[in-house]
Amino acid sequence: MADDFKIRVDYEEGGALPILHISGEITSEADDEIMSSYNSIPENKRTRVIINFTETSYINSAGIATLISLITKASENSGKIEFAGLNAHFRKVMDIVGLTDFVIIHDTLQQALS
């Protein structure tokens, strides 16, 4: 049975650092929610956005395309996307598709916040 996709936005560091917590499966059906969640972050707080993958169970090619769109949008506006909590498989996938050249990867969310 497929894991339902869920996303929530939290803020750390006194509300300055946005974190997108993604759980479940990242497929084409998650695209609108991911982009609208990112767009809900005030522009002045988009200089550094962390995506927490700790509870992500699956990513397909459409999900990768969504992440690429998000990274592109952020970089066009002088922002950075950082990944945290990727499991070994997802990290390998990110390496293969070349995303690790465009984002900072943190082993854990705690590491990203320190």
C-alpha positions in Angstrom: 0.0 0.0 0.0 1.3 3.4 -0.9 2.3 5.9 1.8 0.3 9.0 1.6 2.2 12.1 0.8 2.3 14.8 3.5 4.2 18.0 3.8 4.4 20.6 6.5 6.4 23.8 6.9 8.2 24.6 10.2 10.5 27.3 11.2 13.7 27.1 13.3 16.1 29.6 14.6 13.5 32.0 16.0 11.4 31.7 12.8 14.2 32.5 10.4 14.9 29.1 8.9 12.1 27.3 7.0 12.1 23.5 6.9 9.8 21.5 4.6 9.1 18.1 6.3 8.1 15.6 3.6 6.7 12.2 4.5 5.4 9.4 2.3 5.9 9.3 -1.5 7.2 12.1 -3.7 5.5 11.6 -7.1 3.8 13.8 -9.6 0.8 14.1 -7.3 3.1 15.8 -4.7 4.3 18.5 -7.2 1.6 21.1 -6.5 1.8 20.7 -2.7 5.6 21.0 -2.6 5.6 24.1 -4.8 2.8 25.8 -2.9 4.4 24.9 0.4 7.6 26.5 -0.8 5.7 29.5 -2.2 4.0 29.9 1.2 7.4 30.8 2.8 7.9 34.5 2.9 10.4 35.6 0.2 12.7 37.1 2.8 13.0 33.7 4.5 13.8 31.7 1.3 17.5 32.4 1.3 18.0 29.0 3.0 15.4 26.3 3.0 15.9 22.8 4.3 14.0 19.8 3.0 13.8 17.1 5.6 13.5 13.6 4.0 13.6 11.6 7.2 10.0 10.3 6.7 10.1 10.0 2.9 9.5 6.5 1.7 9.7 6.8 -2.1 10.8 9.2 -4.8 10.1 8.6 -8.5 11.3 10.5 -11.6 8.4 13.0 -11.4 9.4 13.6 -7.8 13.0 14.2 -8.8 11.7 16.7 -11.5 9.8 18.5 -8.8 12.9 18.8 -6.7 14.8 20.1 -9.7 12.1 22.8 -10.3 12.3 23.8 -6.7 16.1 24.1 -6.7 16.0 26.1 -10.0 13.3 28.4 -8.6 15.3 29.0 -5.4 18.6 29.7 -7.2 16.9 32.1 -9.6 15.9 34.1 -6.5 19.4 33.8 -4.8 18.1 31.1 -2.5 19.5 27.8 -1.5 17.8 24.4 -0.9 19.5 22.0 1.5 18.6 18.3 2.0 18.6 16.6 5.3 17.8 13.0 6.4 18.2 11.2 3.1 18.6 7.5 3.5 21.5 5.7 1.7 19.3 4.8 -1.3 17.9 8.3 -1.8 21.4 9.8 -1.4 22.7 7.5 -4.2 19.7 8.5 -6.4 20.5 12.2 -5.8 24.2 11.5 -6.7 23.2 9.7 -9.9 20.9 12.5 -11.1 23.4 15.1 -10.2 21.4 17.0 -7.6 24.2 16.8 -5.0 26.1 19.3 -7.2 23.4 21.9 -6.5 22.4 21.3 -2.9 24.1 20.9 0.4 23.4 17.5 1.9 23.2 17.0 5.7 23.0 13.5 7.2 20.4 14.6 9.8 18.2 17.6 10.4 20.1 18.3 13.6 23.3 18.5 11.5 21.6 21.0 9.1 20.5 23.1 12.1 24.0 23.3 13.7 
